[in-house]
Every structure is written in structure tokens, then in C-alpha cells.
Amino acid sequence: MPKVKCAKKSRTHLEVQKQGIGFNKQFGQHILKNPLVVDSMVEKAALRPTDTVLEIGPGTGNLTMKMIDRVKKVIACEIDPRLVAELQKRVQGTPSAHKLQMMVGDVLKTDLPFFDICVANIPYQTSSPLVFKLLLHRPFFRCAILMFQREFAQRLVAPPGDKLYCRLSLNVQLLARVDHLMKIGRNNFRPPPKVESSVVRLEPKNPPPPINFQEWDGMVRIAFLRKNKTLGAAFKNSKVLSLLEKNYRIHCSFNNIPIPEDFEMKQKVTDILETNSLDKKRARSMDIDDFLGVLHAFNSSGIHFN
């Protein structure tokens, strides 16, 4: 009879499985099993002996064990109590056991501690909110080496004009330098996800751009509702005009600016866009400087997007 090939499993994964710990799809648990990929991520992080590392979703600790001997401390944030216990057991008795600090819970609902570097295999369903939680975190960290679903990673680095260029691309590139480091096949995980992955490096811009990010995002959200439409069409949508007029009237009230009885927000928006040669531009091909120009043009006329 022909021999039946058995799937190879790492020692750690077998131990986890023997204890009856199944991986939870609800938490997006896909454990990175390839040691070469783990080594490469750690190398790209350029860790220093004085670093405090934040690891999100450590799982069974494959990344943790590679980093903990090289740094001052690893703060591992894990939502699954079963994997918390497994990681603590794995580190227990090693010379670096005192360097591990566990945070149990949902990282999106947790106040982040101080850290120098973030290295993580990010659960796919939390990618976008987690990126902005990191980038808006203070004090600034040096960089983050993060693994994402391939298409999400491609959106992060997409330039203006690219078919994947979107509000996410613009906002992340406003706040950070973004580099695509490597592609990771689905078979490097257990269980294998349905999609391919990529590793991305984020380096926050310090100092950050001198703008109100909430207002910036409000403006960008309007422009990218239909990114192929002109700004003239996007900003003259009836719901958008209603919002802008409400904000404008509040601005005028606070600053004691009289509003003419025949005032029309549509005409004011048209004048702003045409005066600044913005009415024919489309969000899909506009870069950060273009959008900063849009924000300045509206703000200079008393229109805000908060």
C-alpha cells in the first residue's frame, strides 16, 4: 500500500492541540508557523536591547520567543485567555521570563502602554481601526512591522491614480511613511487563511502634519464617497451641503459674522472650488498636498468638516 503523507506540525502547535485548544475564527486566529518568516519579521524590526516591544495577538508565541531575548521587554496583548496561559507556560522557566508582560483583552478597547516598536500578525477584521489606533497613539513609537491581508496592505501603499487608492491610503500616508516589505503565502499559517498576506512597515511622521485629523477625515470622506466623481459633484451633494451649511452657521455664530439673507451654501461651495481650480479634480488622482489645498480653501472661507 502507498504511504499516506502526514501533515507536518510544529511541536508547539501539537502541544496546543493536545490540550484541546482549537483556534478561534471569531478572533481571526491564524498562527504563523514558518520560522523563516518569523525570523524575517524580527530582522526587519531592527530591534535594540533597550526596546519595549508591543506584540498584538501573540498566539502561541512564535514571534514572542524570537524577540524576547533581544529586547528589554515584550508587552503581549492577547484576547484569548487560553493562548495567554499557553504563552505564559512557554516562557516560564526561561532566562527571559521576567521580560514578558501580558495584557489580556481586546486591544481596540485597551489603552496602549508606551512602546518603541510594534511587531504583530494582525487579525484581519481589526486591521483598519488598529492601524489608526497605533498612528494616533502618543508618545510616538519608532516603527511598526505588521502583517495584513494582502489587499489591505496594497491599499495602504497605493499611490494616487492606482485602482486601490482610497481614503485609507491617503489617511495612512498622511500620518506615516508606509513600505511594503514582503509577501506571505497562506500556507505559512495554521489554519491557512483564505487569502494571501503581506508584511508592511509603518513609520509615524514626527512631527505630524499640523492639522485636525478629525476635520481632515471628514473632508476626505466626502471626496472619496465616489472617488471617480469630480469634487464639484461630491461637495454639491444635497446631504453634504446641508452638513456644511450647519457647520458654517455655527462658525459664523461663534465669530459674530453676519450671514446675508440670500445666502446659498451651494453657490459658496461652487465659488470656493472654482476660484481654487478644484471643481474638476477627482479624489482618485489627488495626493496629500492637493487635499491640504482643499482643506485650506474651505477653512479660509469659514467652512469646516468636524
Secondary structure, DSSP 8 states (H G I E B T S, - for coil): ----------HHHHHHHHTT----GGGT--EE--HHHHHHHHHHHT--TT-EEEEE--TTSHHHHHHTTTSSEEEEEES-HHHHHHHHHHHTTSTTGGGEEEEES-GGGS-----SEEEEE--GGGHHHHHHHHHT-SS--SEEEEEEEHHHHHHHH--TTSTT--HHHHHHHHHEEEEEEEEE-GGGEES--SS-EEEEEEEE-SS--SS-HHHHHHHHHHHTTTTTSBHHHHHTSHHHHHHHHHHHHHHHHHTT----TT--HHHHHHHHHHHTT-TT-BGGG--HHHHHHHHHHHHHTT----
